[in-house]
Amino acid sequence: MVKITEPEYILMKKYIEEHCGIFLEDGKEYLIESRLSDLLIETGSNSFQELHFKARTDYTNKLRDRIIDAMTTNETLWFRDESLWSYLREVAIPSIIDKALKTGRARIWSAASSTGQEPYSILMLIDEVAKTKGMLSILDKIEIIATDISSSALFLAMAAKYDSMTINRGLPLDKKLKYFTQQKNVWVFDQELKKKVKFKKFNLQESFISLGTFDLILLRYVTIYFSSDFKKILYEKIANALVPKGTLILGATESLRGFTDKFEITYHKNALVNIKK
């Protein structure tokens, strides 16, 4: 593994934060070494300084995207955090369905959706609630947008095909049998139902205006990688992207406290819920 020098680390951490918002603290040199060494060798670079120069001068941005892909964690699983999904099942999804019935449209955004487990988990919940209420056609009035900065993660998400290890990470057996078909060692999500999710490559540093507004936004286990300054900017943008009384869901270890006053922080059982004021 190629070792990174202190000046090179400063260059690379600044480049990474500039292009995807990930903030690396001091002492995280090993992350760059472990995740970018293969790319350094692949590009014929003799040092991380040379890799940085090539990324800066690559006007196709292909190398930039490869670096972002390598640095993005993409850690996810089905129905992550039981208390959250209890809230979604009992409160948020019924509310979304009611909004769609009354206005003809409701919108959900799974930001930083990784390889698709979160938006597909949401879709399964909506499908089950809609079937229980005998109103399956409501799915046509609910838009689920899923975005991620990683091209490779989005490719896997859109394929909706998962290996045996991935499929068993949090997915209940009844949903596995109901929504997936096994093809040798791969489990394939319902190919018609998956069309209800619209995937889009998106950098959270960009303007949210083109995305429109949402009733529910999930931004989970992402802001833990961002600086405090970027969090403040990001939460303001999120607030502007939510309709009045819209809901923001963060990861179980994340909080808006100290970053924005645009939300009322409440609880549903053990799930922390942020409602736009």
N, C-alpha and C positions, 0 to 999 in steps of 0.2 A: 504494500500500500504506500502511495506517495505521501510524504509528510508535507504539511502546509506551514509556511513560516508566519510569523506574527504580522508583517506587513501584508502578506497575501491574504491572511484571514480577515484583516480589516477591509481590504478591497472586496473580497467575495461576500462578506456578511452585508456590506453596504449595497452591493449589487442585488443580492437576494431580497433584502428588505424593500429596495426601490421597485422591484418588479413584481413581487407577490405579497409584500407586507409582512413576511415572516421575520421576526426579530430574534437574532441569535445573541445570547449573552456571552460574556467572556467565559472561556473554558469549554466552549462547544466546538473546538476545532475538529474533534473526532467525527462530528456529524458531516462536515464537509468532506473530510478525508474518506470516510466510508461510503458516502453516497455519490461523490463526484469523481472518485479515482478512476473508475471504469470509463467514464466519459472523457476524462483527461487523456487516457491512453488511446481511446477510440479516435479522438480528434488530432492525435499526434502531438499533443502539447507536452513540453518538457517540464512544465511547472504550472502551478495554479495561476500565477501571474500571466502566463501565456494564454491559458484558458480564458481568463478574464478579458484579455485583449481581444481574443477571437470572438468572444460573445459580444463585446462592445462594438466591434466592427462588422458583425454579421447582420446586414440590413434585411435579410429574410426573416430574422428573429427565430429561426429554427433551433439554433443552439440555445437561445434564451429559454425557449419552451422546454427543451430537453433538461436544462438545469432546474427549472421550476418543477417539472415532473419528478425529477430525482429527489428534490428536497421536500416535496409534499408527502405527508405521512400516509394519507389514505387509509387510516385505521377506522373500520366501521363494522357493524354487525346488524342483524335483524332485530327490530323492536328493542333497541338499546335503552336501558333504564325502564324498568317495569312501571314505576310510578308515573312517568311521563305518558306512556301508552295507555294507562288507565285513564288519565285526564283526557287524552285525545279521543278515546273510545266513548267516554261518558259525557264529555262536555263539548270539546272543540269540534269533533266531526258532526254530531247532531246539529250544532249551531251553524256549521258550514252548509249542511244540507238544507236547513231552514232558510238561510240567506239565499241559496240557489233557487229554492222554490218561490220565494217572495219576489226576487229581483231578476231571476233568470240567469244569474252568474255569480260565482264565488271563486276566489283564487287563492292558491297555496304556493308558497315558494320554499323549496328545500335548497338552501344555500350551502355550498360546499358539500354536495351530495355524494361525492366519491364514486364508488362503483355501483351505486343504485339501491343499496339496501334500504335506506331511509325513505325515498319517495315511493318505492314499491311496497314498503310496509304500510305507508299511509294509504296507498291505493287499495290494498287488501282490506284495510279497516273500513274505508268508504264503501267498498263493494259489499262487504258483509252487512253493514248498517243499512245500506240501500235495499238489499235483498230482504232483510228483516222487515223493513217498512213497506215492501212491495212496490218500490219505486226505482227500479234499476235504471230507468232512463235519465235519472238525475245526474248520472255520471257525465252525461254530455254537457251539463251546465256547470261542472266543476273543473277548473283548469289547474293542473299541477305542473309547475315549472321547476326543473331541477338543474342547478348550475354547478360547475366546478372549474377550477383553473387548469386542471390536469387533463390533457388530451387523452392520455392512456386510460385514466380512470373513466372518462366519459365513453370511450370506445367499449370498455367492458360493461358499463351500465346500459348502454343502448343495445348491446348484444343480449343482455339479460340471461346469460348462461353462467352457471356457477359450479365449481368443483365440489366434491363431497365434503371437504373440510369447511369451505366457505358457507355452504348451504346449511350446515348444522350449527353455525354460530348464532344462536338466539332464535332460530326459526322453529315455532311449535310444529309438532308432527302433523296436526290436522291441517294447518295451512300449507305445509310442504306437500301433502298428498292432494290438496284441493287446487292449488295454484301452479304446481310444477309438474313437469313430465320428465322422467329420467331417460336419458339417451346415453347408454353406456356409462361412463364415469361423470357425466355432466347432467346437471339439473337445469331445465329450461323453463323460465317463467312464462305464463300464459301469453302467447304472442299477440293475441287480439287485445287483451286487457292492457298490456304494456304500452300500447299506442296512446293511452290516456295521459301518459307522462311525456312532457316535452323537455328534452335535454338541450342545454345550451352551454357553450364555453363562455365563462365569465370571470373576470378579475374583480374582486371586491373593492379594488382601488378605483375602478371606473365609476362613471355616473350611473345612477340607478334609473334615470328618467325613462330610458327605452324599455325598461321592464314593466312599467306601469305600477299600479298599487295592488296590495294584497290584504286579505282578511287574516291570514296566518302565515308567519315566517318562522322557519326553523333554521337557526344558525348555531349548530351544536359542536362543541369541542374544536372550535376554530380560533376564537379570539384568544385562547391561551397562548397562541404562538405570536401574537401581535404586541406591539409596544402600547403603552398607555395613551400616548398621543393619537395613535391610529385608531385605538378603540373608541375614543371620544368622537372622532370624525365618523367612524363607521356606525356607531349607534344613532347618531343624528340622522344619517342617511337612511338607516333602517326605519326610524320613526317617521320620516317623510314618505317612506314607501308603504306604510301601513294606513289603512282606512281608520277613521275614528273608532276607538274601542277595539282595534285590531290587536292580535296577540303575537308576541315574540317569545319563542322558546329557545333558551340557551342550554348548554350542557349542565349537568348536575353540579359541576364544580365552578361554574361561571356565574358572574353577577354583574348587574348594571350599576350597583351602588358606587358612587363617586365618579361616575362617568357621564350620566345624563339624568335629567329630571323630567323627561318626557313620558315616563311610564309609572304606572301604579304596580308595585310588586306584591303579588298575592300568592296564596298556596292552595292547591287542591290535594288534600291528603298530604303526601310527601313531595309532590311535584311543585317546583317553583315556576310561577307563571307571570309574565310581564304584559300588562294591558296598557295600550297607548291611552294617554289621558285625552 
